[in-house]
């Protein structure tokens, strides 16, 4: 039997035989209003209006695969379901009784086999974009509106992650920003060790020594576990000596060096280079969070994160191994990703908490200013007919894939639902 979600979808859009809708005991049901779909706890549809035989009913609708699911979900003991006027099921197996003792009329939904087959084909489809054959028939304007909502969903998810950090740090916005910033410097491969580095490196230690780039490097490389072994050159000797002092001063515990990943990374993306660039940023911008909250021009944000490294890293990718001289500037694409993963969700969350709509709008404007991400998911959508114009839409498409496609929530998706509504 098909899922409860599918049956809810059938009722929500009225894709059943309304002319021949009868209760299991033979009473004619005329639907005046299907009701409003409920995403939260409680009955599936609120404020429906029905006419059963000669009596008009106004109340809620509950949908299940089997009528016995009413008991399995314990609705028979829940007063919140006493206003249910109709139990819509895929299969009737037992009567439905409310907490107050009343029996609820039950209907078994009857719908086209064509709809059922489309649903089965959709959720069992092998292509990465299951609805690909149908996308070309979707109007661009409502599709963009849907993607805008999906993008907000993505930012809300990131806001929830920030909320977790805030709870763990006693609502310290500066510490939350600090941890989010560090994680973004790890990009996808080294995000976790960078986050651990942030947790293990107190803001107090950073703020007291940010005037000296060498001390900041000693602090970060030491806490990252790169100064625990025998030094390989004079610069590492110098950093290790400085770190020993800082470690004793702040009672620091470093993370394990083996957590860092170098394999299959381009040298410019080595964690050593990213740590050096992060140290440079913290040294050059002592009031980084204030700048993030006050800047308005996109170029000012790029200038803020347009950082390089100390002189040592211009001739090294790792300690003790010299390389050809090269200024290790943070590239434009990397800056965009850091702003997208740190600044944008932070502005969105902080603006929401402070009831500052201008900050939330600025977060969205930043995404609209960036080029779309380049990855396999965005390429799949482009081949299917949805090309991301900018990072606003590429972020939305990433969310669409993760939160809808991968979880087979096709019936909750604008594209998936149109497949049934437009062609039935």
N, C-alpha and C positions, 0 to 999 in steps of 0.2 A: 504493500500500500504506500501511496505517496505521502510526503511529509506534512506535518501540521502547518508549516509555513506555506506550503503550496495551497492547502485548503483555505487558509486565511487570505491568500492572494486572490483565489477564485471568488470568495465572498466580497472582499474589498472592492473589486472592480466589476462585480456582478456578472461574472463569466459562467453563469449556470443557467439552467432552463427555468426562467422565472414563471413561465406560463404553466408549468407542471410541477410546482413546488408544493409538496404535501408533507405533513407530519407522518411519522411512522405508523400512527393509528388512523391515517386517512383524512385528516382535516386540511382543507385548502389554505395555503399561506400566500398572501399578497404582500409584497415588499413595497412600502411607501418610501422608506429611507434605510439605507444599509448601515447607517451609523458611522461614527468617526473612529478610525483605527487607533488603538492604544498601544504605545511602545513600552509603557511602564507596567508596574504590577496591577493586577486586577483583570476584569473581563477584557476580551480582545477588542470589542467594539462598544463604544458608548452611544447613548441617545439614538438608538435605532427606532424605527416606527414600522409596525407590522399590522396586518389585519388577518386574524386567524378565524375562519368562518365569518361570523358577523360581529366579532369583537375586535376593537382596535387596541393595540398594546404599544406602549412606549417604554423603552428600557435598554438593557445591554444584551450583547450577543457573545457567546463563548464558542470557540471552535476547537475541536479535537479530532484526532485520527479515529479513535474509538470512543463510543459513549462511556465506556468504563474508565476512560482516562479522567473523567470527572472525579471519581473516587480516588484514583491513583494520585491525582494532584491535590487531594484533600479539600476540594471545593465544597463538598457536602458538609463540612464543619466550619465553613468560612462565611460569615455574615456579609462580606463584601460581594458575594455572588447571589444574594437574595433578590437582587433586582434584575437578574438574567431572565429574559422573556423567551429566548430561543436557544437551544443547544444544536449547533451545526456540526455534523460529524461526517467522516468518510464511511464509517461502518457502525451500525447500531448493534450493540450486543446486550446492554442492560438498560433499564430505565434510569433517568436522572432525577435525583431528589435534592432539594436545597436544604440548608441548615434549618430553616423554619418548618420543614416537613412537606413543602409543596413540591409537586412533580412538574418538571419543565418540559414543554413541547420539544420534540426532537425531529430534525429533518436530516436525511441522508442526501448530501449534495450530488447532483447529477450534472455532468459537464461533458463537453466534447472530447472524444478520444484524441482528436487532433491537438488540443491544448495539452493533454497529458503527454503525448509523444514529444511535443516541442520541449516541454520541461525536462523530460528524460534525456533527450538529445543534448540539451543545454548543459545539464550538470554532469553528464558523462563524456562531454566532448574532450578530445585529446589536445587540440590546439591551445596555445597559451592564452589566446583571446577567443573564448568560446563563442561569443556573439559576433565574431568578425564578419560573417556573410550579411549581417543585418545592419551594420553600422552606417553604411552609405545611405540608408533610407531615413536616418535620423536628422531632423532639422538642427542646424548649428546653434541657433539662439537658445532653445530650451536645454540643449546639451551643455552649453557653456554655463548656463545657470546652475545646472546640476553639478558640474565640476567645481563651480565656486563653492557650493555647499559642502562638497567632499573635501575641498581644501580647508575650509573652516573646521571640519571634523578632524583633519590631520593636526591642525594647530591646537585644537582642544585636547587631543591625545598627548601632544607634547606639553601642554599646560598641566595636564594631570601628572606627568613625570616631574615637572618642576615643583608641583604641589607636594609631591613625596619628599623631594629634597628640602623644601621649606619646612615641612614637619620635622624632619630629622635635624634641622639646623636652627630650631626655635624661631622660625620665620625670618631668618637672616637673608635678605635679598642679595647682599653683596657676596655672601658665601655661596648662594645658589648660582649666581652668575659665574663666580670663580670656577665652580665644578663643571658647569655647562661649557664654559669656554675651554677648559682643559680637554674635556672629552672631544670637542669638535676638532682640536688639533691632532687627534689621533685618527681622524677620518674613520673609515669603517674598520680597517685592519687593527689599529692600535687604540681604538676608542676606550676599551676597558682598562688597560694599564694607565692611560692618561687620566681616566676618572679616579683610579686608585691613587695616582700621584697627587691629584688635587685633594683627596680626602686625607692623605698623609702629610700634606705640606700646609701648615697653618698660614692663614692670611697675615697674621701678626709678623711672622718671620719674613714673608715677602715684602710687606709694607716697610719694615724697619731697614731692609737692605736693598730696596729697589733702586737706590741712587747709584749703586755699583753694579755694573753688568757682570763683572767677574764673580762677585758674591752671589748674584742671582743664579748664574750658571752653576756655581758650586752647590748651591742649595737644591736646584732642580735636578741636576745630574746625580748628586749624592742621594737624594730621596728616590730617584729612579733606579738606584742600584748599580750605576755605572762607575762608582768610585770605591767599591768594596774590594776590588782585586788589586794586584800589583800594578802601579802606574806604568804606562808604556812610553810616556814622553814627559818633558818638563812641564807642559801646560797641565797635564793630568795630575802631576805631582802637586802643582800649585792649587788646583781645585780641590784635591783630596785634603790638603792641609787646611784650607779654608772651611771645607765641609766638616771636618772633625771638630773645629771650633764651634760652628753653627749647630752641629748635632748635639754637642754637650750643652750649649746655651739654651736650646729650645726643647731638649729631651726628645729628639726625633728618632723615628723608626722608618728605615727605607723599605720600599717594596722589593720584590725579588727581580733581579735582572733578567731572568729567563722568561719573564712574562712578555717581553718586547719581541715583536716579530719583524725580521728583516727579509725573510725569504720571499722571493718573487716581487720585491718592491724595487722601484727605481731608486737609485741613490739619493735623489732629491727628496724622496718621500721617507727616507730612513728616520726612525724615531729620534735619533741623535740630532738630525737637522731640524726636525719639528720642535724639539725641546729647546734648541738654541734660538730658533725664531720666536718661540713663546717667551723665552727669557728677554729677548730684545724688545718685544711688545710691552711686557710688564715694566721694563726699565724706561722705555721711552714715553709711556702713557700712564703716569701714576694715578690719574683719576679716570680710568678706563670706563667704568660703569656710568659715571656722570656724563661722559662724552657720548656713550651709546644712547642715553636717554635724551640728550639735548640736541644732537645733530639732526639735521633735516635733509640736507642735500646728499644725494647718493654718492657724489664724488668725495664728500667729506668722510663718508664711511669707508670708502676705498682707501683714502689717504691714511685713515686711522689704522687699518690693518695691513698697510703696505710696508712690511718689515723685512729685514734681512737678518744676518747673524753677526756675531763678533768676528774679528779678523781670522782667528784660528780656524773657524769652520769654512772659511773661503778656500782653504787648502786641505781640508779633511772632510771625510764623510763618517769616519770612525776615529776613535782615539788611537794615536800612534801610527796611523797609516796615511801618509801624505798623498795628495791627489793634485791634478792640474788645477790651477787657480780659477775659481769661479765664484762670483757673488751669488749667494743662495737666497735670492729674493723670493718671497711668497708670491706665487703666480696669481693671475687674475681669477682663473677658475677656482683655485684653492680659496682665495679671499671670498668669492661668491658663496662657496660651500660653507665656510665658517660663519659668514653673516646669516645665511639661510638657516643653519643649524643652531646658532647661538643667539644672534641679535633678533631675528624675526620672532621666534617663539617667546623670547624674553619680553620684547616690546608688547606682543600680543597679550601675554599673561599679566605683566605689570599693569598694562593699560586697563585690562579687565578688573584687576584687583583695586585699582585706584579710580575706576569709573572714568577713565580718560580715553575717549573714543579716538582722539587724534593719534595717540600712540598705536592703537590697533590698526587704524587706517594706514599709518606709516609702515607698519610691518607688511601689509599687503602690497603697498606701493613698491617697497624694496624688492619683493619677489617679482613683481611685474617688470622691474628694471633689469633683471638678470636673464642671461641666456638659459635655455632649458638644459637640464642635466643630460648627460650622454651615458646611457647604459642600456642593457638588453631589454629591460621592461619598456622604456620609452621608445626603443626601436620597434618592439612588438606592436605597440599602440599605433605608431606611425604607419607601419605596414598594413594595419587593420583599417586605417583611414582617419585616425585622430592624431594630428600633429600638434605638439606642444609649441605654442608661440613663444613662451617664456617660462621662467622657473615657477611662476604661479600655477600654470597648467601642468607642468611636468611633475610638480609636487602633488597636485591633485590626482594625476594619473597613477603615481606610485601608491597613493592611498587607496585609489579605486582597486588596484590589483591586490594589495595586501588585505584590505578590509572587506572586499566584496568578492572578487574573482577567486582568490585562494580559499575563501571560506564558503564558496558556492552560494553566496547571498544574491543570486541573480534576480530574484523576485523583489528584492529591496533596492535594486539598481534601476535607474531611469532607463538605461538601454535595454536591460533584460525585460522589464515590465512592458516596454513598448512593443517588444516582439509579439506579445500576446494580445495587447489591447488594439494595436493597429491592424492586425491581420486576421483577427477572429471574425 
